[in-house]
């Protein structure tokens, strides 16, 4: 099954990103859908720990050029019918960053935590680029897996880490109830630079 080492199992994840028993791809996260609206067609998007590509497909449907990366080579078959998605098999935790020298207009990460990648993700954003991040937080052990604190965000961790170099558009921390209860953190942030004011408009559609 397509998976990543620090990603929760399909049974324990509130937004799994894997094929279900019928082989279909899970729906994209509402948090990602909300901020995907900020990413225009023809943007360069990176989906980190992509699984079967629910978010890669979301951005490809918007006309974006998507790079999707996962440790599991079997994920590649999910993108055979997607000309705008380029899949790469890479171990992000034990190998060099496979996109060295490249920058992206949007980076999406869900249900995956490898803290050593935080600076790399921020640097890989192009000026004006958007980081959309959502994963499990401390307190999730009360609801199920993951329960290992290595894979759980500390209070305000996403905000405190990325708020240093990026402008935070939105941050949430709490319990989600669908499809089952889980404790999560969510962040959307933009790298200062090109077209920055467009992202900061409070009256813009969300």
LINRAJO-V35205 format. One record per residue. N is the residue number from 0. D_CENTER is the distance of its C-alpha to the mean C-alpha in Angstrom with 2 decimals. Layout:
N;D_CENTER / N;D_CENTER
This chain:
0;19.34 / 1;16.06 / 2;14.17 / 3;13.03 / 4;15.29 / 5;13.51 / 6;11.65 / 7;13.88 / 8;16.30 / 9;16.20 / 10;19.02 / 11;17.52 / 12;14.02 / 13;13.98 / 14;11.20 / 15;11.69 / 16;10.35 / 17;13.71 / 18;17.03 / 19;19.35 / 20;23.04 / 21;23.91 / 22;21.52 / 23;19.47 / 24;15.71 / 25;14.27 / 26;13.68 / 27;10.39 / 28;9.37 / 29;11.90 / 30;9.85 / 31;7.66 / 32;11.13 / 33;12.79 / 34;11.26 / 35;11.02 / 36;14.75 / 37;14.80 / 38;13.91 / 39;17.26 / 40;18.35 / 41;18.74 / 42;15.82 / 43;14.18 / 44;10.47 / 45;8.47 / 46;6.03 / 47;5.90 / 48;7.64 / 49;7.81 / 50;10.71 / 51;12.88 / 52;10.63 / 53;10.44 / 54;7.84 / 55;9.64 / 56;12.74 / 57;11.96 / 58;11.80 / 59;14.65 / 60;16.62 / 61;16.50 / 62;18.11 / 63;15.43 / 64;15.66 / 65;12.55 / 66;12.19 / 67;10.49 / 68;10.99 / 69;11.83 / 70;14.81 / 71;16.52 / 72;18.61 / 73;19.30 / 74;16.00 / 75;17.70 / 76;20.02 / 77;17.46 / 78;17.40 / 79;21.17 / 80;21.65 / 81;18.94 / 82;20.59 / 83;17.82 / 84;15.33 / 85;16.15 / 86;15.09 / 87;15.67 / 88;16.47 / 89;15.93 / 90;16.11 / 91;13.88 / 92;15.89 / 93;19.36 / 94;19.46 / 95;19.30 / 96;16.22 / 97;16.60 / 98;15.87 / 99;18.48 / 100;20.05 / 101;17.45 / 102;15.53 / 103;13.02 / 104;13.26 / 105;9.57 / 106;6.49 / 107;2.97 / 108;1.54 / 109;3.79 / 110;7.42 / 111;7.69 / 112;9.86 / 113;12.04 / 114;13.58 / 115;15.40 / 116;12.43 / 117;12.10 / 118;14.91 / 119;13.86 / 120;10.53 / 121;12.76 / 122;15.43 / 123;13.49 / 124;13.04 / 125;16.13 / 126;18.36 / 127;17.20 / 128;13.62 / 129;10.83 / 130;7.86 / 131;5.68 / 132;4.77 / 133;6.24 / 134;8.26 / 135;12.00 / 136;14.72 / 137;18.36 / 138;20.40 / 139;18.44 / 140;21.25 / 141;23.48 / 142;21.68 / 143;20.89 / 144;18.60 / 145;16.93 / 146;19.83 / 147;20.02 / 148;19.45 / 149;17.98 / 150;14.81 / 151;15.07 / 152;14.32 / 153;17.64 / 154;18.73 / 155;17.19 / 156;15.53 / 157;12.42 / 158;15.00 / 159;17.58 / 160;15.68 / 161;13.96 / 162;16.79 / 163;19.17 / 164;18.08 / 165;15.93 / 166;17.17 / 167;15.40 / 168;15.47 / 169;14.62 / 170;14.09 / 171;14.75 / 172;15.80 / 173;17.68 / 174;18.29 / 175;16.95 / 176;19.51 / 177;18.16 / 178;18.45 / 179;19.56 / 180;19.58 / 181;16.90 / 182;16.36 / 183;12.96 / 184;11.77 / 185;9.75 / 186;9.79 / 187;10.05 / 188;12.09 / 189;13.99 / 190;15.84 / 191;19.54 / 192;21.40 / 193;21.96 / 194;22.12 / 195;20.90 / 196;23.26 / 197;21.78 / 198;18.58 / 199;20.86 / 200;23.17 / 201;23.48 / 202;25.12 / 203;22.49 / 204;21.24 / 205;18.03
